[in-house]
Amino acid sequence: MLLHCASNWDALAGFHYESTAAAEDGANSAYTGALLSWESFRELTSAELAEIENVRVELNASAHEHPDSSENEA
């Protein structure tokens, strides 16, 4: 999972990747220079895991409330 965050680290969007390498490639393509500050995986704290779950729930709810409108464009 690669999260797009605001300057205060609130998650604005999330993108699923099949591997860390794919996420790194996606980040580098979307955000020039992102890999300069890439942090390798570490075990997450219980507070971080709870935040991830909250963001997951919010993103899923948003996706259901706002389905892809491009399907309706002609």
A tleap script that builds the chain and sets N, CA, C and O, in Angstrom:
source leaprc.protein.ff14SB
mol = sequence {
  NMET LEU LEU HIE CYS ALA SER ASN TRP ASP
  ALA LEU ALA GLY PHE HIE TYR GLU SER THR
  ALA ALA ALA GLU ASP GLY ALA ASN SER ALA
  TYR THR GLY ALA LEU LEU SER TRP GLU SER
  PHE ARG GLU LEU THR SER ALA GLU LEU ALA
  GLU ILE GLU ASN VAL ARG VAL GLU LEU ASN
  ALA SER ALA HIE GLU HIE PRO ASP SER SER
  GLU ASN GLU CALA
}
set mol.1.N position { 0.858 -1.168 0.000 }
set mol.1.CA position { 0.000 0.000 0.000 }
set mol.1.C position { 0.899 1.224 0.000 }
set mol.1.O position { 1.840 1.330 0.787 }
set mol.2.N position { 0.590 2.135 -0.891 }
set mol.2.CA position { 1.287 3.412 -0.948 }
set mol.2.C position { 0.239 4.483 -0.694 }
set mol.2.O position { -0.767 4.554 -1.399 }
set mol.3.N position { 0.473 5.315 0.313 }
set mol.3.CA position { -0.480 6.354 0.665 }
set mol.3.C position { 0.005 7.714 0.174 }
set mol.3.O position { 1.184 8.046 0.293 }
set mol.4.N position { -0.917 8.490 -0.376 }
set mol.4.CA position { -0.661 9.887 -0.729 }
set mol.4.C position { -1.149 10.702 0.466 }
set mol.4.O position { -2.323 10.630 0.829 }
set mol.5.N position { -0.257 11.471 1.074 }
set mol.5.CA position { -0.588 12.167 2.320 }
set mol.5.C position { -0.475 13.678 2.175 }
set mol.5.O position { 0.281 14.188 1.349 }
set mol.6.N position { -1.243 14.374 2.994 }
set mol.6.CA position { -1.135 15.825 3.111 }
set mol.6.C position { 0.137 16.156 3.889 }
set mol.6.O position { 0.807 15.261 4.405 }
set mol.7.N position { 0.460 17.426 3.970 }
set mol.7.CA position { 1.688 17.826 4.663 }
set mol.7.C position { 1.687 17.444 6.141 }
set mol.7.O position { 2.751 17.330 6.749 }
set mol.8.N position { 0.485 17.241 6.734 }
set mol.8.CA position { 0.414 16.815 8.135 }
set mol.8.C position { 0.299 15.295 8.261 }
set mol.8.O position { 0.018 14.787 9.347 }
set mol.9.N position { 0.511 14.568 7.167 }
set mol.9.CA position { 0.519 13.116 7.080 }
set mol.9.C position { -0.874 12.488 7.123 }
set mol.9.O position { -0.985 11.269 7.258 }
set mol.10.N position { -1.941 13.286 7.014 }
set mol.10.CA position { -3.271 12.701 6.849 }
set mol.10.C position { -3.316 12.044 5.480 }
set mol.10.O position { -2.931 12.655 4.482 }
set mol.11.N position { -3.788 10.794 5.427 }
set mol.11.CA position { -3.864 10.081 4.154 }
set mol.11.C position { -4.995 10.644 3.307 }
set mol.11.O position { -6.119 10.804 3.784 }
set mol.12.N position { -4.691 10.945 2.047 }
set mol.12.CA position { -5.671 11.474 1.111 }
set mol.12.C position { -6.113 10.419 0.104 }
set mol.12.O position { -7.244 10.451 -0.381 }
set mol.13.N position { -5.221 9.489 -0.207 }
set mol.13.CA position { -5.523 8.430 -1.169 }
set mol.13.C position { -4.581 7.267 -0.916 }
set mol.13.O position { -3.507 7.443 -0.342 }
set mol.14.N position { -4.978 6.094 -1.340 }
set mol.14.CA position { -4.147 4.920 -1.179 }
set mol.14.C position { -4.106 4.117 -2.459 }
set mol.14.O position { -5.092 4.060 -3.194 }
set mol.15.N position { -2.976 3.498 -2.731 }
set mol.15.CA position { -2.785 2.707 -3.931 }
set mol.15.C position { -2.189 1.361 -3.544 }
set mol.15.O position { -1.216 1.299 -2.792 }
set mol.16.N position { -2.771 0.293 -4.057 }
set mol.16.CA position { -2.287 -1.052 -3.749 }
set mol.16.C position { -1.261 -1.482 -4.786 }
set mol.16.O position { -1.459 -1.290 -5.985 }
set mol.17.N position { -0.182 -2.055 -4.324 }
set mol.17.CA position { 0.849 -2.619 -5.186 }
set mol.17.C position { 1.128 -4.037 -4.723 }
set mol.17.O position { 0.975 -4.353 -3.543 }
set mol.18.N position { 1.533 -4.878 -5.639 }
set mol.18.CA position { 1.787 -6.287 -5.328 }
set mol.18.C position { 3.097 -6.509 -4.597 }
set mol.18.O position { 3.294 -7.562 -3.990 }
set mol.19.N position { 4.005 -5.526 -4.643 }
set mol.19.CA position { 5.299 -5.705 -3.991 }
set mol.19.C position { 5.862 -4.347 -3.584 }
set mol.19.O position { 5.394 -3.304 -4.039 }
set mol.20.N position { 6.863 -4.378 -2.729 }
set mol.20.CA position { 7.539 -3.151 -2.328 }
set mol.20.C position { 8.203 -2.505 -3.530 }
set mol.20.O position { 8.159 -1.284 -3.686 }
set mol.21.N position { 8.818 -3.316 -4.379 }
set mol.21.CA position { 9.478 -2.769 -5.571 }
set mol.21.C position { 8.478 -2.052 -6.469 }
set mol.21.O position { 8.780 -0.983 -7.001 }
set mol.22.N position { 7.293 -2.628 -6.644 }
set mol.22.CA position { 6.262 -1.994 -7.468 }
set mol.22.C position { 5.792 -0.689 -6.825 }
set mol.22.O position { 5.546 0.291 -7.528 }
set mol.23.N position { 5.665 -0.665 -5.509 }
set mol.23.CA position { 5.274 0.560 -4.802 }
set mol.23.C position { 6.349 1.628 -4.964 }
set mol.23.O position { 6.031 2.797 -5.182 }
set mol.24.N position { 7.612 1.241 -4.861 }
set mol.24.CA position { 8.709 2.186 -5.051 }
set mol.24.C position { 8.670 2.760 -6.463 }
set mol.24.O position { 8.846 3.965 -6.644 }
set mol.25.N position { 8.441 1.908 -7.469 }
set mol.25.CA position { 8.357 2.383 -8.852 }
set mol.25.C position { 7.183 3.345 -9.016 }
set mol.25.O position { 7.309 4.379 -9.671 }
set mol.26.N position { 6.035 2.997 -8.414 }
set mol.26.CA position { 4.861 3.855 -8.492 }
set mol.26.C position { 5.107 5.207 -7.835 }
set mol.26.O position { 4.727 6.246 -8.374 }
set mol.27.N position { 5.742 5.186 -6.677 }
set mol.27.CA position { 6.048 6.431 -5.968 }
set mol.27.C position { 7.023 7.280 -6.764 }
set mol.27.O position { 6.856 8.495 -6.863 }
set mol.28.N position { 8.032 6.650 -7.326 }
set mol.28.CA position { 9.028 7.395 -8.080 }
set mol.28.C position { 8.428 7.992 -9.348 }
set mol.28.O position { 8.822 9.079 -9.769 }
set mol.29.N position { 7.467 7.281 -9.964 }
set mol.29.CA position { 6.806 7.812 -11.164 }
set mol.29.C position { 5.882 8.975 -10.811 }
set mol.29.O position { 5.846 9.980 -11.521 }
set mol.30.N position { 5.141 8.836 -9.720 }
set mol.30.CA position { 4.163 9.858 -9.341 }
set mol.30.C position { 4.802 11.060 -8.656 }
set mol.30.O position { 4.340 12.189 -8.820 }
set mol.31.N position { 5.844 10.826 -7.904 }
set mol.31.CA position { 6.463 11.877 -7.084 }
set mol.31.C position { 7.964 11.887 -7.349 }
set mol.31.O position { 8.712 11.115 -6.749 }
set mol.32.N position { 8.398 12.756 -8.239 }
set mol.32.CA position { 9.811 12.828 -8.584 }
set mol.32.C position { 10.659 12.985 -7.336 }
set mol.32.O position { 10.411 13.871 -6.517 }
set mol.33.N position { 11.642 12.140 -7.191 }
set mol.33.CA position { 12.543 12.209 -6.048 }
set mol.33.C position { 12.033 11.536 -4.792 }
set mol.33.O position { 12.669 11.634 -3.743 }
set mol.34.N position { 10.899 10.855 -4.871 }
set mol.34.CA position { 10.315 10.238 -3.678 }
set mol.34.C position { 11.241 9.212 -3.045 }
set mol.34.O position { 11.261 9.058 -1.824 }
set mol.35.N position { 12.001 8.517 -3.862 }
set mol.35.CA position { 12.856 7.467 -3.308 }
set mol.35.C position { 14.022 8.036 -2.513 }
set mol.35.O position { 14.702 7.297 -1.801 }
set mol.36.N position { 14.262 9.337 -2.622 }
set mol.36.CA position { 15.326 9.941 -1.820 }
set mol.36.C position { 15.006 9.857 -0.334 }
set mol.36.O position { 15.913 9.824 0.498 }
set mol.37.N position { 13.715 9.822 0.004 }
set mol.37.CA position { 13.328 9.752 1.414 }
set mol.37.C position { 12.558 8.468 1.725 }
set mol.37.O position { 11.846 8.400 2.727 }
set mol.38.N position { 12.696 7.454 0.876 }
set mol.38.CA position { 11.995 6.183 1.064 }
set mol.38.C position { 12.475 5.523 2.346 }
set mol.38.O position { 13.677 5.430 2.596 }
set mol.39.N position { 11.529 5.066 3.156 }
set mol.39.CA position { 11.872 4.370 4.388 }
set mol.39.C position { 11.568 2.893 4.230 }
set mol.39.O position { 10.465 2.520 3.830 }
set mol.40.N position { 12.534 2.061 4.540 }
set mol.40.CA position { 12.330 0.619 4.466 }
set mol.40.C position { 11.328 0.188 5.519 }
set mol.40.O position { 11.132 0.874 6.521 }
set mol.41.N position { 10.699 -0.946 5.288 }
set mol.41.CA position { 9.702 -1.480 6.209 }
set mol.41.C position { 10.301 -1.699 7.588 }
set mol.41.O position { 11.447 -2.123 7.736 }
set mol.42.N position { 9.502 -1.401 8.573 }
set mol.42.CA position { 9.814 -1.734 9.963 }
set mol.42.C position { 8.509 -2.191 10.591 }
set mol.42.O position { 7.435 -1.914 10.057 }
set mol.43.N position { 8.587 -2.872 11.693 }
set mol.43.CA position { 7.375 -3.296 12.391 }
set mol.43.C position { 6.606 -2.057 12.842 }
set mol.43.O position { 7.189 -1.113 13.375 }
set mol.44.N position { 5.312 -2.069 12.627 }
set mol.44.CA position { 4.484 -0.926 12.991 }
set mol.44.C position { 4.021 -1.028 14.435 }
set mol.44.O position { 3.834 -2.120 14.972 }
set mol.45.N position { 3.841 0.131 15.049 }
set mol.45.CA position { 3.325 0.161 16.415 }
set mol.45.C position { 1.825 -0.116 16.380 }
set mol.45.O position { 1.212 -0.062 15.314 }
set mol.46.N position { 1.235 -0.407 17.520 }
set mol.46.CA position { -0.210 -0.651 17.566 }
set mol.46.C position { -0.977 0.606 17.163 }
set mol.46.O position { -2.038 0.502 16.546 }
set mol.47.N position { -0.467 1.784 17.495 }
set mol.47.CA position { -1.122 3.033 17.095 }
set mol.47.C position { -1.076 3.204 15.575 }
set mol.47.O position { -2.052 3.646 14.968 }
set mol.48.N position { 0.049 2.858 14.968 }
set mol.48.CA position { 0.165 2.953 13.508 }
set mol.48.C position { -0.755 1.956 12.817 }
set mol.48.O position { -1.391 2.289 11.817 }
set mol.49.N position { -0.829 0.749 13.336 }
set mol.49.CA position { -1.739 -0.255 12.763 }
set mol.49.C position { -3.187 0.205 12.865 }
set mol.49.O position { -3.968 -0.004 11.937 }
set mol.50.N position { -3.552 0.829 13.981 }
set mol.50.CA position { -4.913 1.339 14.153 }
set mol.50.C position { -5.188 2.458 13.155 }
set mol.50.O position { -6.278 2.523 12.586 }
set mol.51.N position { -4.220 3.332 12.937 }
set mol.51.CA position { -4.384 4.417 11.968 }
set mol.51.C position { -4.552 3.865 10.559 }
set mol.51.O position { -5.382 4.356 9.795 }
set mol.52.N position { -3.781 2.863 10.215 }
set mol.52.CA position { -3.899 2.235 8.893 }
set mol.52.C position { -5.292 1.648 8.719 }
set mol.52.O position { -5.897 1.803 7.658 }
set mol.53.N position { -5.800 0.993 9.719 }
set mol.53.CA position { -7.142 0.421 9.646 }
set mol.53.C position { -8.185 1.523 9.495 }
set mol.53.O position { -9.119 1.377 8.707 }
set mol.54.N position { -8.045 2.613 10.230 }
set mol.54.CA position { -8.976 3.739 10.095 }
set mol.54.C position { -8.952 4.315 8.688 }
set mol.54.O position { -10.002 4.600 8.111 }
set mol.55.N position { -7.763 4.485 8.139 }
set mol.55.CA position { -7.635 5.017 6.774 }
set mol.55.C position { -8.245 4.042 5.779 }
set mol.55.O position { -8.930 4.464 4.847 }
set mol.56.N position { -8.011 2.748 5.959 }
set mol.56.CA position { -8.579 1.745 5.061 }
set mol.56.C position { -10.096 1.830 5.053 }
set mol.56.O position { -10.716 1.809 3.990 }
set mol.57.N position { -10.690 1.926 6.222 }
set mol.57.CA position { -12.147 2.020 6.337 }
set mol.57.C position { -12.648 3.299 5.660 }
set mol.57.O position { -13.633 3.266 4.923 }
set mol.58.N position { -11.969 4.427 5.910 }
set mol.58.CA position { -12.380 5.699 5.310 }
set mol.58.C position { -12.261 5.665 3.789 }
set mol.58.O position { -13.154 6.142 3.089 }
set mol.59.N position { -11.167 5.106 3.272 }
set mol.59.CA position { -10.986 5.038 1.822 }
set mol.59.C position { -12.015 4.118 1.175 }
set mol.59.O position { -12.535 4.425 0.102 }
set mol.60.N position { -12.312 2.986 1.823 }
set mol.60.CA position { -13.337 2.085 1.287 }
set mol.60.C position { -14.698 2.763 1.274 }
set mol.60.O position { -15.441 2.636 0.301 }
set mol.61.N position { -15.032 3.481 2.337 }
set mol.61.CA position { -16.313 4.186 2.399 }
set mol.61.C position { -16.382 5.251 1.313 }
set mol.61.O position { -17.410 5.402 0.653 }
set mol.62.N position { -15.300 5.986 1.126 }
set mol.62.CA position { -15.259 7.017 0.098 }
set mol.62.C position { -15.401 6.420 -1.294 }
set mol.62.O position { -16.088 6.981 -2.148 }
set mol.63.N position { -14.753 5.286 -1.523 }
set mol.63.CA position { -14.850 4.626 -2.829 }
set mol.63.C position { -16.277 4.194 -3.116 }
set mol.63.O position { -16.724 4.269 -4.260 }
set mol.64.N position { -16.999 3.743 -2.098 }
set mol.64.CA position { -18.382 3.323 -2.287 }
set mol.64.C position { -19.321 4.519 -2.450 }
set mol.64.O position { -20.312 4.438 -3.176 }
set mol.65.N position { -19.013 5.619 -1.782 }
set mol.65.CA position { -19.842 6.823 -1.878 }
set mol.65.C position { -19.625 7.562 -3.189 }
set mol.65.O position { -20.532 8.232 -3.682 }
set mol.66.N position { -18.432 7.445 -3.757 }
set mol.66.CA position { -18.068 8.189 -4.963 }
set mol.66.C position { -17.496 7.230 -6.000 }
set mol.66.O position { -16.292 7.246 -6.256 }
set mol.67.N position { -18.335 6.402 -6.593 }
set mol.67.CA position { -17.822 5.459 -7.601 }
set mol.67.C position { -17.202 6.211 -8.775 }
set mol.67.O position { -17.479 7.391 -8.991 }
set mol.68.N position { -16.388 5.531 -9.503 }
set mol.68.CA position { -15.668 6.112 -10.626 }
set mol.68.C position { -16.634 6.694 -11.639 }
set mol.68.O position { -17.348 5.958 -12.319 }
set mol.69.N position { -16.658 8.011 -11.740 }
set mol.69.CA position { -17.586 8.672 -12.654 }
set mol.69.C position { -17.150 8.550 -14.099 }
set mol.69.O position { -17.937 8.840 -15.000 }
set mol.70.N position { -15.903 8.125 -14.349 }
set mol.70.CA position { -15.432 8.015 -15.738 }
set mol.70.C position { -16.208 6.968 -16.522 }
set mol.70.O position { -16.237 7.012 -17.752 }
set mol.71.N position { -16.841 6.022 -15.821 }
set mol.71.CA position { -17.653 5.018 -16.494 }
set mol.71.C position { -18.875 5.662 -17.148 }
set mol.71.O position { -19.393 5.141 -18.136 }
set mol.72.N position { -19.337 6.785 -16.611 }
set mol.72.CA position { -20.522 7.469 -17.119 }
set mol.72.C position { -20.211 8.498 -18.193 }
set mol.72.O position { -21.124 9.037 -18.818 }
set mol.73.N position { -18.923 8.776 -18.414 }
set mol.73.CA position { -18.551 9.774 -19.407 }
set mol.73.C position { -18.532 9.133 -20.776 }
set mol.73.O position { -18.115 7.984 -20.924 }
set mol.74.N position { -18.978 9.867 -21.775 }
set mol.74.CA position { -18.982 9.338 -23.138 }
set mol.74.C position { -18.194 10.230 -24.065 }
set mol.74.O position { -18.088 9.941 -25.257 }
savepdb mol mol.pdb
quit
